[in-house]
Amino acid sequence: MIPNPGTARRELANLGNALTLAERGLPRHTPAELMAWLVHALALCPGSIGDALLFEICGTATDTGAPDNVKIAQIRKGWAAVVRAQFRLRGLIVVAGEGDWRVYGDEGWSGKQRGIKKNYTK
């Protein structure tokens, strides 16, 4: 169980933004820092990613011979696995904005917009 779903959601969103900046060539964090951030996010979302995938990502992220873009791509892969697992468990929730939009994942990505609810938090 996630100790605080709001904290986990914000951590995943912030890590996603940091990865996007790194992929665009505007890194604010080293691949080692991004990997540590991913491990922290995994602690907030237990069971979202398997140990084998985590060890593969850690191995690539700490490999001195691998270029940074490969390391960042591997970290993005782990981040995406966590987001997919949380989507299946809780649905997607927008972190910032007027209110929380929640999309439930039981319908999959079939193109239909069923299961969308708006919950205002104000």
URNORQUI-V847204 format. One record per residue. N is the residue number from 1. RES is the residue in one small letter. PSI is psi in whole degrees, -180 to 180 (none if undefined). D_CENTER is the distance of its C-alpha to the mean C-alpha in Angstrom with 1 decimal. Layout:
# URNORQUI-V847204
N_RES_PSI_D_CENTER + N_RES_PSI_D_CENTER
This chain:
# URNORQUI-V847204
1_m_141_16.6 + 2_i_127_14.2 + 3_p_-43_16.5 + 4_n_101_15.3 + 5_p_-32_12.9 + 6_g_-41_13.2 + 7_t_-45_12.2 + 8_a_-42_9.1 + 9_r_-44_8.2 + 10_r_-40_9.4 + 11_e_-44_7.8 + 12_l_-40_4.1 + 13_a_-44_6.4 + 14_n_-39_8.5 + 15_l_-40_6.5 + 16_g_-41_5.9 + 17_n_-42_9.6 + 18_a_-39_10.7 + 19_l_-39_9.6 + 20_t_-44_11.4 + 21_l_-43_14.3 + 22_a_-39_14.6 + 23_e_-28_14.8 + 24_r_2_17.4 + 25_g_17_19.4 + 26_l_55_19.0 + 27_p_136_17.2 + 28_r_-12_17.4 + 29_h_148_16.0 + 30_t_161_17.2 + 31_p_-34_15.3 + 32_a_-41_16.3 + 33_e_-40_14.8 + 34_l_-39_11.4 + 35_m_-42_11.8 + 36_a_-38_13.0 + 37_w_-41_10.1 + 38_l_-43_7.8 + 39_v_-40_10.7 + 40_h_-43_11.0 + 41_a_-36_7.6 + 42_l_-34_8.9 + 43_a_-30_12.1 + 44_l_-18_11.0 + 45_c_66_9.7 + 46_p_144_12.6 + 47_g_5_13.4 + 48_s_-21_10.0 + 49_i_142_10.8 + 50_g_156_14.3 + 51_d_-37_16.2 + 52_a_-44_17.5 + 53_l_-40_14.3 + 54_l_-43_13.3 + 55_f_-37_16.9 + 56_e_-45_16.8 + 57_i_-45_13.9 + 58_c_-40_15.7 + 59_g_-43_18.9 + 60_t_-42_18.1 + 61_a_-26_16.5 + 62_t_0_19.7 + 63_d_121_22.1 + 64_t_-21_24.5 + 65_g_-14_25.6 + 66_a_136_22.3 + 67_p_159_21.8 + 68_d_-37_19.0 + 69_n_-32_17.8 + 70_v_-41_17.5 + 71_k_-45_15.6 + 72_i_-38_13.1 + 73_a_-40_12.9 + 74_q_-40_12.4 + 75_i_-39_9.6 + 76_r_-39_7.9 + 77_k_-44_9.0 + 78_g_-41_7.6 + 79_w_-44_3.9 + 80_a_-36_5.4 + 81_a_-41_7.2 + 82_v_-44_5.3 + 83_v_-43_4.5 + 84_r_-44_8.1 + 85_a_-41_9.4 + 86_q_-33_8.7 + 87_f_-45_10.1 + 88_r_-34_13.0 + 89_l_-45_13.6 + 90_r_-15_13.4 + 91_g_173_13.0 + 92_l_141_11.2 + 93_i_129_12.3 + 94_v_133_12.8 + 95_v_-42_12.4 + 96_a_158_15.5 + 97_g_-165_18.8 + 98_e_-45_21.9 + 99_g_-177_20.6 + 100_d_123_17.7 + 101_w_127_17.4 + 102_r_126_16.2 + 103_v_118_16.1 + 104_y_140_16.8 + 105_g_12_16.0 + 106_d_-20_19.3 + 107_e_-13_20.8 + 108_g_-166_18.2 + 109_w_58_18.1 + 110_s_-1_21.9 + 111_g_-11_22.4 + 112_k_146_23.7 + 113_q_36_22.4 + 114_r_155_23.4 + 115_g_16_21.7 + 116_i_129_20.8 + 117_k_148_21.9 + 118_k_125_22.0 + 119_n_112_22.2 + 120_y_133_23.5 + 121_t_1_22.7 + 122_k_none_25.6
